């Protein structure tokens, strides 16, 4: 399993899978959009020779290759140079390489860059004066992970964990959690107001019955009555009756107000910890959890929680109403108690049979919704690939399958409701029958007054609907409280390390002063039961050094970056920055002192200013200066809003190079003693690469720079180079020392790169 959006794969692995998928289609025309930029030089050469090139698998196909790696242009049939959306030059390599023109200038820059690198290598001392580097280790290339053999994706655990579906009754702790977040006072006041409301309702009904009996008694006497037993006036009766009605409305309104306030408090009390838990969750959680599952918690489940107040109100109202009806019928016709007990028992059995089924169906329904959201999100993200490979029908079928599974759960849920409704109708009609018989018999044999008999029958006629709603409301609460259970599950996620610690507060505000980095016996794995991705790393990097990190895709280069940021905690060993162990300080203190320019630039929807300075820490002058350094000033000025120019989601209205320069601009604004370039220029052209490299050299001269790269020309001027192989340090020395050893991996990679120029 590769996980959602290939989250468990490195950039190079994604590129190779994408290329293999295209080759597998066996089409006549191939459009290849820079597929070799994400892999190292050796792998890129192998892919070109065996797949794309004149002797590759696609040699009989028409191939349109978009690339900024000029070395491959030697082997193509025709070169098209594009500037500002127009073809400005075309021809074979031999015809246009040495002519004056756009391609000639690019090729000259490339050759000059190579000559400069060679001279820098020859001028370097064999041993740097500042350090005693570890000697380069001799590694047999045939057994190295840099060989041309396919790299295995070592994953012994599923990339995605199956969604957890609870079984059995919802725990009492879930109900307790909702009541606590709602507020004990709100819950208590709600019950008090509702009970008082129905008590007044009973008094109002009894008052009306008494009024009816009094009129019947007067008529029975022929309008005569004793002077000591004067009837109340109609006005008095109406005033009292209206007072009861007004009090009922007031108590009901107060109950609703308290319930609404409690519900809002509960929704916020559940939503805020959920957001906090997700924002503080470790990166491994997002590696194994599809985005649809998270969206489901944040949308559907929270929506259900917002509507729980309606279920609670209806359940409480109908339950108290049912109790009131049964009490009134029992008071007016005690004989009804003989059949009330069996009816209540049958109702109880129906509920105990229905509620567990309904609850579990609700859980399955919620769980089956997540794959739909994930499929939709992935389809939107990969829409271009789906259409390019004509897999629309396959994607639609996959979505339909997930929708069918959801519909099955939803259909069974509706059918269980109909099953319940049928049985409740039968029981309700039986209750009406017995109540009517009891009233008739009590009137005839026990002297029940007409008013009480009418009251008993009128309430008995509503018992069917009331009990239907009551049982349904109880089951809905039991089913919908599952959303609280699901939200609570994410609230209990194991968080990252603390954001701040006591040691963080004791640190000097200017830490780190030099930028020295030490790794001692450091090992790391992404998750439990997975292989180590970094194995017993020992490195000592001096402050202000420029360190190049190379290695095959999947060798652990980006994992080293994640270790420095503590995105993944250490399995063993320690990392020290300026003699401070990073696992003893808070994540905020650590991460705020590092700067990274990632391989895939992150751009947010908003203004250009927001993307550069989200916390409004810098002046316009500082921002414009950094934009000018990064050659983005013209980009900002092209829009009349300048710094307030709108950037679309994901930076879709910017090119890849512009997005990468935007990340560089952020780095320049912040400034730091430690700068990390994680294959920052792998997907950009040589011009943009040059802008980034010059800016780093000129504006971070005293900073420790760690440059992870596939292109050897971007790290050849480094003070020292780390060669990673299968998660271990294979070599760590100056470029000149590594070149003195012909068996070193660095020498072999550089020689191979020079051979293909």
C-alpha positions in Angstrom: 0.0 0.0 0.0 1.4 3.4 -1.0 -1.1 5.4 1.0 -3.3 8.4 0.1 -1.6 10.5 -2.6 1.5 8.3 -2.3 2.3 9.7 1.2 4.6 6.9 2.1 6.7 7.3 -1.1 9.6 9.6 -1.6 9.6 12.1 -4.5 11.8 9.8 -6.6 9.7 6.8 -6.0 6.6 8.7 -7.0 8.3 9.8 -10.2 9.3 6.3 -11.1 5.9 4.9 -10.4 4.3 7.6 -12.6 6.8 6.8 -15.4 6.2 3.1 -15.2 2.4 3.7 -15.2 2.8 5.7 -18.4 5.0 3.1 -20.1 2.5 0.3 -19.2 -0.2 2.0 -21.3 1.7 1.2 -24.5 0.5 4.3 -26.4 2.0 5.9 -29.5 2.5 9.4 -28.1 4.1 10.1 -24.7 4.1 13.5 -23.0 6.7 13.5 -20.3 6.7 16.5 -18.1 10.1 16.6 -16.4 10.0 13.0 -15.0 13.7 12.9 -14.2 14.0 16.0 -11.9 13.0 14.1 -8.7 15.6 11.4 -9.0 19.4 11.4 -8.6 21.7 11.7 -11.5 22.6 8.0 -11.8 18.9 6.9 -11.6 17.9 9.6 -14.0 20.5 8.4 -16.5 19.4 4.8 -16.1 15.7 5.8 -16.7 16.7 7.8 -19.7 18.8 5.1 -21.2 16.4 2.2 -20.5 13.0 3.9 -20.9 13.0 7.4 -22.6 16.2 7.4 -24.7 17.0 6.2 -28.3 17.5 2.6 -27.0 14.9 2.6 -24.3 11.5 0.9 -24.1 9.8 3.8 -25.8 12.3 4.0 -28.7 9.5 3.3 -31.3 7.1 5.9 -29.8 6.8 9.6 -30.2 8.1 11.2 -27.0 7.7 14.9 -26.1 10.1 15.4 -23.2 9.9 18.6 -21.1 13.1 19.1 -19.1 15.5 21.6 -17.7 18.4 19.0 -17.6 20.2 20.1 -20.8 22.4 17.0 -20.9 19.5 15.0 -22.2 19.1 17.3 -25.2 22.1 15.7 -26.9 20.0 12.6 -27.6 16.7 14.0 -28.9 15.7 14.4 -32.5 14.6 18.0 -32.2 14.8 20.7 -29.6 12.1 23.4 -29.1 13.0 26.4 -26.9 10.1 28.2 -25.4 10.1 31.7 -24.0 7.0 33.7 -22.9 4.7 31.1 -24.3 6.3 31.1 -27.8 8.7 28.8 -29.6 11.8 31.0 -30.2 14.2 28.4 -31.5 14.2 24.8 -32.7 16.5 22.3 -34.3 18.9 19.4 -33.6 21.5 19.8 -30.8 24.4 19.9 -33.2 22.8 22.7 -35.2 21.8 25.1 -32.4 24.0 24.4 -29.4 26.8 26.7 -30.5 24.7 29.3 -32.2 23.8 32.6 -30.7 20.3 32.3 -29.3 18.3 31.2 -26.3 19.5 27.6 -26.4 23.1 28.6 -27.1 23.1 30.9 -24.0 21.6 28.2 -21.8 24.2 25.6 -23.0 27.0 28.1 -22.5 25.8 28.8 -18.9 25.7 25.0 -18.3 29.3 24.5 -19.6 30.6 27.5 -17.6 28.9 26.0 -14.5 30.7 22.7 -15.1 34.1 24.5 -15.6 33.6 26.5 -12.4 32.8 23.3 -10.5 35.9 21.6 -11.8 38.1 24.5 -10.9 36.6 24.7 -7.4 37.3 21.0 -6.9 40.9 21.4 -8.0 41.5 24.4 -5.8 40.1 22.9 -2.6 42.6 21.7 0.0 42.7 18.0 0.7 41.9 18.6 4.3 39.9 21.6 5.6 41.6 23.6 8.2 38.6 23.7 10.6 37.9 20.0 11.0 39.2 16.5 10.9 36.6 14.8 8.8 35.8 11.2 9.0 37.6 9.3 6.2 35.6 8.2 3.3 34.4 4.7 3.6 35.1 2.4 0.7 31.8 1.0 -0.6 31.5 -1.7 -3.2 29.3 -0.2 -5.9 28.0 -3.6 -7.0 26.5 -4.1 -3.6 25.5 -0.5 -3.0 22.0 0.8 -2.9 23.1 3.1 -5.7 23.0 0.2 -8.2 20.6 0.3 -11.0 18.4 -2.4 -9.5 14.9 -1.4 -8.5 14.7 0.0 -5.0 12.4 -1.9 -2.7 9.8 0.0 -0.8 10.4 -1.5 2.6 7.1 -1.2 4.3 6.0 -4.1 6.5 2.9 -2.3 7.8 -0.2 -1.2 5.9 0.1 2.4 4.7 -3.4 3.2 5.9 -4.9 1.9 9.1 -8.5 0.7 8.7 -11.0 3.0 10.3 -11.9 1.9 13.8 -15.6 1.0 14.2 -16.7 0.5 17.8 -19.0 -2.4 18.8 -21.7 -2.8 21.4 -23.3 -0.1 23.5 -22.0 3.4 23.6 -20.0 3.7 26.8 -21.4 5.7 29.6 -18.3 7.8 29.6 -19.4 9.2 26.2 -22.7 10.4 27.6 -20.8 11.8 30.6 -18.4 13.6 28.3 -21.3 15.3 26.4 -23.1 16.3 29.7 -19.9 17.7 31.1 -19.1 19.7 28.0 -22.7 20.9 28.0 -22.4 21.9 31.6 -23.9 20.3 34.7 -25.8 23.4 35.5 -27.3 23.7 32.0 -28.3 20.0 32.1 -29.9 20.3 35.5 -31.8 23.5 34.7 -33.1 22.0 31.5 -34.6 19.0 33.3 -36.0 21.2 36.1 -37.7 23.6 33.6 -39.1 20.7 31.5 -40.4 18.8 34.5 -42.0 22.0 35.8 -43.5 22.6 32.4 -45.2 19.2 32.3 -46.3 19.5 35.9 -48.1 22.7 35.0 -49.5 21.0 31.9 -51.0 18.3 34.2 -52.5 20.9 36.5 -54.0 22.7 33.5 -55.6 19.5 32.3 -57.0 18.7 35.7 -58.3 22.3 36.0 -60.1 21.9 32.7 -61.5 18.6 33.7 -62.7 20.0 37.1 -64.4 22.9 35.2 -66.1 20.4 32.9 -67.3 18.3 35.9 -68.6 21.4 37.7 -70.7 22.4 34.7 -72.0 18.9 34.3 -73.0 18.8 38.0 -74.8 22.1 37.8 -76.7 20.9 34.7 -77.5 17.7 36.6 -79.1 19.7 39.4 -81.1 21.8 36.9 -79.0 24.9 37.4 -79.4 24.9 41.2 -76.5 25.0 43.7 -76.0 25.7 47.4 -75.0 29.1 48.7 -72.0 27.4 50.4 -70.9 25.8 47.2 -70.9 28.6 44.7 -69.2 27.8 41.4 -66.3 29.9 40.1 -67.1 32.6 37.6 -66.1 32.0 34.0 -63.7 34.9 34.2 -61.9 33.3 37.1 -61.8 30.0 35.4 -60.4 31.5 32.2 -57.8 33.6 34.1 -56.5 30.6 36.0 -56.5 28.5 32.8 -54.7 31.2 30.9 -52.2 31.6 33.7 -51.4 27.9 33.5 -50.9 28.2 29.8 -48.7 31.3 30.1 -46.6 29.6 32.8 -46.2 26.5 30.5 -45.0 28.6 27.7 -42.5 30.5 29.9 -41.1 27.2 31.4 -40.8 25.6 27.9 -39.1 28.7 26.5 -36.6 28.7 29.4 -35.9 25.0 28.9 -35.2 25.7 25.2 -32.9 28.7 26.0 -30.9 26.6 28.5 -30.7 23.6 26.2 -29.5 25.8 23.3 -26.9 27.5 25.4 -25.7 24.1 26.7 -25.7 22.7 23.1 -23.5 25.6 21.9 -21.2 25.1 24.8 -21.0 21.3 24.1 -20.3 21.8 20.4 -17.5 24.3 21.1 -16.2 22.1 23.9 -15.9 19.1 21.6 -14.8 21.0 18.5 -11.9 23.0 20.1 -10.2 19.9 21.6 -10.6 18.1 18.3 -8.9 20.8 16.4 -6.2 21.1 19.0 -5.6 17.3 18.9 -5.4 17.3 15.1 -3.0 20.3 15.0 -0.8 18.6 17.6 -1.0 15.1 16.1 2.3 13.6 15.0 3.1 13.4 11.3 2.7 9.6 11.4 -1.0 10.0 12.1 -1.5 11.9 8.8 0.7 9.3 7.0 -1.8 6.6 7.8 -5.1 8.5 7.9 -6.9 9.4 4.7 -8.0 13.0 4.5 -11.6 11.9 3.9 -11.7 10.3 7.4 -10.5 13.5 9.0 -13.0 15.6 7.0 -15.8 13.3 8.0 -15.0 14.0 11.7 -14.8 17.7 11.2 -17.9 18.0 9.0 -20.6 15.3 9.3 -19.9 14.2 12.9 -19.8 17.8 14.2 -22.9 18.6 12.3 -24.6 15.7 14.0 -23.4 16.9 17.4 -24.8 20.4 16.6 -28.2 18.8 16.0 -28.1 16.6 19.2 -30.0 19.3 21.0 -33.1 18.5 18.9 -32.8 14.8 19.7 -32.4 15.6 23.4 -35.3 18.1 23.4 -37.6 15.7 21.6 -36.6 12.7 23.7 -37.1 14.5 27.0 -40.3 16.1 25.9 -41.9 12.9 24.6 -40.6 10.8 27.5 -42.1 13.2 30.1 -45.2 13.6 27.9 -45.6 9.8 27.8 -45.2 9.6 31.6 -47.7 12.4 32.1 -50.3 10.6 29.8 -49.8 7.3 31.6 -50.1 9.0 35.0 -53.3 10.9 34.0 -54.9 7.7 32.5 -53.9 5.7 35.5 -55.4 8.4 37.9 -58.6 8.7 36.0 -59.0 5.0 35.3 -57.0 2.9 37.7 -58.1 -0.3 35.9 -55.8 0.7 33.1 -52.8 -0.2 35.3 -53.6 -3.9 34.7 -52.7 -3.6 31.0 -50.2 -0.7 31.3 -47.5 -2.9 32.9 -47.4 -5.5 30.0 -47.5 -2.8 27.4 -44.6 -1.0 28.9 -42.7 -4.3 29.1 -43.3 -4.9 25.4 -42.2 -1.4 24.6 -39.0 -2.0 26.5 -38.2 -5.2 24.6 -38.9 -3.5 21.3 -36.4 -0.7 22.2 -33.7 -3.1 23.5 -34.0 -5.0 20.2 -34.0 -2.0 17.9 -31.5 0.4 19.6 -28.4 -1.8 19.3 -29.1 -2.5 15.6 -29.8 1.1 14.9 -26.6 2.2 16.7 -24.3 -0.2 14.9 -25.9 0.7 11.5 -25.2 4.4 12.4 -21.5 3.5 13.1 -21.2 1.6 9.8 -22.9 4.5 8.0 -20.4 7.0 9.4 -17.4 4.8 8.6 -18.7 4.1 5.1 -18.9 7.9 4.4 -15.1 8.4 4.8 -14.0 6.4 1.7 -16.4 8.5 -0.4 -14.8 11.8 0.8 -11.3 10.3 0.3 -12.1 9.2 -3.2 -13.5 12.6 -4.2 -10.5 14.4 -2.7 -8.1 12.1 -4.5 -10.0 12.4 -7.8 -9.9 16.2 -7.7 -6.2 16.1 -6.8 -5.4 13.6 -9.6 -8.0 14.8 -12.2 -5.4 15.5 -14.8 -3.9 12.1 -14.5 -7.3 10.4 -14.5 -8.3 12.1 -17.7 -4.9 11.7 -19.4 -4.9 7.9 -18.8 -8.6 7.7 -19.7 -9.5 6.2 -16.3 -12.6 8.2 -15.7 -14.8 5.2 -15.9 -12.6 3.3 -13.4 -12.6 6.2 -11.0 -16.4 6.5 -11.3 -16.8 2.8 -10.7 -14.6 3.1 -7.5 -16.7 6.0 -6.3 -19.9 4.2 -7.1 -18.7 1.2 -5.2 -18.1 3.3 -2.1 -21.4 5.1 -2.6 -23.2 1.7 -2.9 -21.6 0.6 0.4 -22.8 3.8 2.1 -26.3 3.4 0.5 -26.5 -0.1 1.8 -25.9 1.0 5.4 -28.3 4.0 4.9 -31.0 1.8 3.4 -30.8 -0.7 6.2 -31.0 2.1 8.7 -34.2 3.4 7.0 -35.6 -0.2 6.9 -35.0 -0.6 10.6 -36.9 2.6 11.2 -39.9 1.2 9.3 -39.7 -2.0 11.3 -39.8 0.0 14.5 -42.7 2.2 13.2 -44.9 -0.8 12.4 -44.5 -2.3 15.8 -45.0 1.0 17.6 -48.2 1.6 15.6 -49.6 -1.8 16.7 -48.6 -1.1 20.4 -50.0 2.4 20.3 -53.3 1.3 18.9 -53.5 -1.4 21.5 -52.9 1.2 24.2 -55.7 3.3 22.8 -58.0 0.3 22.8 -57.3 -0.6 26.5 -57.5 3.1 27.6 -60.9 3.5 25.9 -62.2 0.2 27.4 -60.9 1.3 30.8 -62.7 4.6 30.6 -66.0 3.0 29.5 -65.9 0.4 32.2 -64.9 3.0 34.9 -67.7 5.3 33.9 -70.3 2.6 34.0 -69.1 0.6 37.1 -66.9 2.9 39.2 -68.6 6.3 38.8 -65.9 8.0 36.7 -67.0 11.5 35.9 -67.4 12.5 32.2 -64.7 15.1 32.4 -62.1 12.6 33.6 -63.3 10.0 31.1 -62.9 12.5 28.3 -59.5 13.6 29.6 -58.4 9.9 29.7 -59.6 9.1 26.2 -58.3 12.3 24.6 -54.8 11.7 26.0 -55.0 8.0 25.1 -55.5 9.0 21.5 -52.2 10.8 21.4 -50.2 8.0 23.1 -49.4 6.3 19.8 -47.7 9.3 18.3 -46.0 10.2 21.6 -44.6 6.7 22.2 -43.5 6.5 18.5 -41.6 9.7 18.8 -40.2 8.8 22.2 -38.8 5.4 21.2 -37.4 7.0 18.0 -35.8 9.9 19.9 -34.2 7.5 22.3 -32.8 5.4 19.5 -31.6 8.6 17.6 -29.8 9.8 20.7 -28.1 6.4 21.0 -27.2 6.5 17.3 -26.1 10.1 17.1 -24.1 10.0 20.3 -21.8 7.8 18.2 -20.5 11.1 16.6 -19.4 12.2 20.1 -17.7 8.9 20.4 -15.9 9.3 17.1 -14.8 12.9 17.9 -13.6 11.8 21.3 -11.5 9.1 19.6 -9.6 11.8 17.8 -9.4 14.0 20.9 -7.4 11.2 22.5 -4.7 11.1 19.7 -1.2 10.9 21.1 0.2 14.4 20.6 3.6 15.5 19.5 6.2 16.6 22.0 5.3 19.7 24.1 5.2 23.0 22.3 7.2 24.7 25.1 9.2 23.4 28.0 11.0 24.8 31.0 14.3 24.3 29.2 13.0 26.4 26.3 12.4 29.3 28.6 15.9 29.1 30.0 17.5 29.1 26.5 19.2 32.3 25.3 17.0 34.2 23.0 19.8 34.2 20.4 20.1 30.4 20.4 21.6 28.9 18.3 24.5 31.3 18.1 26.8 29.3 15.9 24.6 26.6 14.3 26.7 23.6 15.3 24.8 20.3 14.8 25.8 16.9 16.3 24.1 13.6 15.7 25.3 10.8 18.0 24.1 7.2 17.3 20.9 8.6 15.9 18.3 6.1 14.6 14.8 6.7 13.5 11.8 4.9 12.1 8.5 6.3 10.8 6.2 4.1 12.8 6.4 1.1 15.1 7.1 -2.2 13.3 8.6 -0.4 10.3 12.3 -0.7 9.4 14.7 2.0 10.5 15.1 4.7 7.9 18.2 6.3 9.7 20.6 3.9 11.3 23.2 4.9 13.9 24.0 8.2 12.3 27.1 10.0 13.7 27.7 13.5 12.3 29.4 16.6 13.5 28.7 19.7 11.6 30.5 22.9 12.5 28.7 26.3 12.7 28.6 28.1 9.4 29.5 25.1 7.4 27.9 24.3 4.0 27.0 20.7 4.0 25.8 18.8 0.9 23.7 15.7 1.4 23.4 13.2 -1.5 22.1 9.7 -1.9 19.6 7.7 -3.9 15.9 8.4 -3.5 14.8 6.6 -0.4 18.3 6.6 1.2 17.2 8.8 4.1 18.0 12.3 3.0 14.6 13.9 3.7 14.3 11.7 6.8 17.3 13.6 8.1 15.4 16.8 7.7 12.4 15.4 9.6 14.7 14.3 12.4 16.1 17.9 12.7 12.6 19.3 12.9 11.5 16.4 15.3 8.6 15.6 12.9 9.5 12.0 13.8 11.0 11.2 17.2 14.3 9.3 17.6 14.4 5.6 18.1 17.8 6.0 19.7 20.6 8.5 19.9 20.4 12.3 20.2 20.7 15.4 18.1 22.4 18.5 19.6 22.3 22.0 18.2 24.9 24.3 19.9 25.3 21.6 22.6 21.6 21.6 23.4 19.8 18.3 22.9 16.7 19.1 20.8 14.6 16.5 22.6 14.8 18.6 25.8 13.3 21.8 24.4 9.9 22.6 23.1 9.0 22.1 19.4 8.2 25.8 19.0 11.6 26.9 20.2 13.3 24.4 17.9 11.3 24.8 14.7 11.2 28.6 14.9 15.0 28.6 14.8 15.3 26.6 11.6 14.5 27.6 8.0 13.6 25.1 5.3 13.1 25.5 1.6 11.2 22.3 0.7 11.1 20.3 -2.5 7.4 20.9 -2.9 6.8 24.6 -2.1 3.8 25.3 0.1 1.6 28.2 -0.9 -1.6 29.2 0.8 -4.7 30.8 -0.7 -4.5 34.5 0.2 -2.5 37.6 -0.6 1.2 37.7 -1.6 1.9 39.6 1.7 0.1 36.9 3.7 2.2 34.1 2.1 5.4 36.0 2.9 4.6 37.5 6.3 1.5 35.8 7.9 2.2 37.4 11.3 2.8 40.9 10.1 6.3 41.0 11.5 8.1 42.8 8.7 7.8 46.2 7.0 6.8 46.7 3.3 10.4 47.8 2.6 11.9 44.6 4.0 9.4 42.5 1.9 10.1 44.5 -1.3 13.9 44.1 -0.7 13.5 40.3 -0.4 11.3 40.1 -3.5 13.9 42.0 -5.4 16.6 39.6 -4.3 14.5 36.7 -5.4 13.6 38.4 -8.6 9.9 38.3 -7.8 9.5 42.1 -7.7 8.2 42.2 -11.2 5.7 39.4 -10.4 4.3 41.5 -7.6 4.2 44.7 -9.7 2.4 43.0 -12.6 -0.7 43.2 -10.5 -2.1 46.6 -9.5 -2.6 45.3 -5.9 1.2 44.5 -5.6 1.7 42.9 -2.2 -2.0 42.4 -1.9 -2.1 40.4 -5.1 -4.2 37.3 -4.7 -2.6 33.9 -4.7 -4.9 31.0 -5.5 -5.1 27.8 -3.6 -1.9 25.9 -3.9 -0.3 28.7 -5.9 -2.0 27.6 -9.1 -1.6 31.0 -10.6 2.2 30.8 -10.2 4.8 28.6 -11.9 6.8 26.0 -10.0 9.8 28.2 -10.1 7.9 31.2 -8.8 6.5 29.2 -5.9 10.0 28.0 -5.1 11.3 31.6 -5.2 8.4 32.6 -2.9 9.7 30.0 -0.3 13.2 31.5 -0.7 11.7 34.9 0.0 10.2 33.7 3.2 13.5 32.3 4.3 15.3 35.6 3.6 12.7 37.5 5.6 13.1 35.3 8.6 16.8 34.6 8.6 18.3 31.8 10.8 21.5 30.2 11.8 20.5 26.9 10.2 19.1 26.7 6.7 17.9 23.5 5.1 17.4 23.0 1.4 15.5 19.8 0.8 16.0 19.2 -2.9 14.7 22.8 -3.3 15.8 23.2 -6.9 15.1 19.7 -8.2 12.0 20.8 -10.2 13.2 24.2 -11.4 15.3 25.4 -14.4 18.9 26.3 -14.1 18.2 30.0 -14.0 15.9 29.6 -10.9 18.5 27.2 -9.4 21.1 29.9 -9.8 19.0 32.5 -8.1 18.4 30.3 -5.2 22.0 29.2 -4.8 23.3 32.8 -5.1 20.8 34.1 -2.6 21.8 31.4 -0.1 25.5 32.1 -0.5 25.2 35.9 -0.3 22.6 36.3 2.4 23.3 33.4 4.7 27.1 33.5 4.8 27.4 32.7 8.5 24.6 30.2 8.6 24.9 26.5 8.7 23.5 25.3 5.4 22.4 21.7 4.8 21.6 21.2 1.1 19.9 17.9 0.1 20.2 17.5 -3.6 20.0 15.2 -6.6 22.0 17.6 -8.8 25.7 17.3 -7.8 26.4 20.7 -9.3 24.3 22.3 -6.5 26.4 20.9 -3.7 29.9 20.7 -5.3 31.0 23.9 -3.6 30.0 22.6 -0.1 32.5 22.5 2.7 31.8 18.8 3.2 29.5 16.2 1.7 27.4 13.5 3.3 26.7 10.5 1.2 23.8 8.5 2.6 23.2 4.9 1.6 20.3 2.8 3.0 19.9 5.1 6.0 23.6 5.0 6.9 26.5 7.5 6.4 28.5 5.9 3.7 30.9 8.9 3.3 31.5 12.2 5.0 34.4 14.4 3.8 35.3 17.3 1.7 34.6 17.1 -2.1 38.3 17.1 -2.9 39.1 14.3 -0.4 36.2 12.2 -1.8 37.4 12.8 -5.3 40.9 11.5 -4.4 39.4 8.2 -3.6 38.2 6.7 -7.0 36.2 4.0 -5.2 34.1 6.6 -3.3 30.5 6.8 -4.2 30.8 10.5 -4.7 33.6 10.1 -7.2 31.7 7.4 -9.1 28.6 9.6 -9.3 30.5 12.7 -10.4 32.5 10.7 -13.0 29.3 9.2 -14.4 27.7 12.7 -14.5 30.7 14.0 -16.4 30.6 11.1 -18.9 27.0 11.8 -19.8 27.7 15.6 -20.4 
